[in-house]
Amino acid sequence: MTTDMAAHSSETSGAPQWEQAMTKLYTSFMDYGTEALKDFDDEAVHQARVSSRKLMTLLSVLDPGHSSGLTANFKQAQKRLGKVRDADVLIQSFKERRKAAKLSGDKKTAKLLKAVIRHQKAQRRQQRAKLADALPVLMNGGLQGKWDEFIKERLPALVADIDVNITMRELEVAFEQQKEQCKEMFKQEPPGSRKALDELHKLRISAKRIRYTANAAAFALDQKFHANEAIYKEVQSELGDITDKRVWLDTMEDIGRKELDTSRATWTTFMEGLQAELEDAVRRNTVVDVPDAP
């Protein structure tokens, strides 16, 4: 094949558009990652994490065999960024709860939440230190060379063999199958059970894959898929509210009552309230039908 023919083949397969989309995400990851390391700004941490997830999503579409070696880098970065981001979200949420408790005159709950926030800030300092150690290595330890080789050498051939519309349809089918799995699980398990929540979490991950693919590969998708980003963003958000409440409960259980120096009565009341919030959120969700309690 001549150089002109190869260039034409690359253009007609959409390689330049894929390169542009991937490069935009990569640049976002590097810029926000660099910014996050300066002062751990919560938005920079969040955006660096989102960029790494989107890159992993598109790499799973283009390079399911992970031959480029890039996925491992972004996965480790996402993990480290996620630990800090999760702590940011929990601390902010519990600050709002503490403010509400103080306004309502519930001094015991406010004191408990103050102890949780203090504990989580200490945990966040540890996670930030780990991020500060790991992220520079992940960003600079040969990543640029791998990236350049992927974009210039591997991407054109990978794009020529892929139809993202087929991938999107497969993702939709996988989502519907997981949705049915959730429905079956809710027939067997109560809304707040670990098994039921695990299946809902898988459904949220499935929705996230569709959303990120629809966003980052919009240029290559048929018109019928263009609404997917908005549709599945709502799904992800609704299921994310359930996930957050589960994380709060798990975090409280991991810390333990004694570590927080609170009375058994205050602890029990707070934990039962969180559990009730979680189960109510599951029952009210509009994504998966939950049978009425017998």
Secondary structure as GFF3:
##gff-version 3
##sequence-region A 1 294
A	DSSP	alpha_helix	3	12	.	.	.	ID=ss1
A	DSSP	alpha_helix	15	39	.	.	.	ID=ss2
A	DSSP	alpha_helix	42	62	.	.	.	ID=ss3
A	DSSP	alpha_helix	70	103	.	.	.	ID=ss4
A	DSSP	alpha_helix	107	140	.	.	.	ID=ss5
A	DSSP	alpha_helix	143	149	.	.	.	ID=ss6
A	DSSP	pi_helix	150	154	.	.	.	ID=ss7
A	DSSP	alpha_helix	155	160	.	.	.	ID=ss8
A	DSSP	alpha_helix	164	188	.	.	.	ID=ss9
A	DSSP	alpha_helix	194	216	.	.	.	ID=ss10
A	DSSP	three_ten_helix	218	220	.	.	.	ID=ss11
A	DSSP	three_ten_helix	223	225	.	.	.	ID=ss12
A	DSSP	alpha_helix	228	255	.	.	.	ID=ss13
A	DSSP	alpha_helix	257	260	.	.	.	ID=ss14
A	DSSP	alpha_helix	264	284	.	.	.	ID=ss15
###
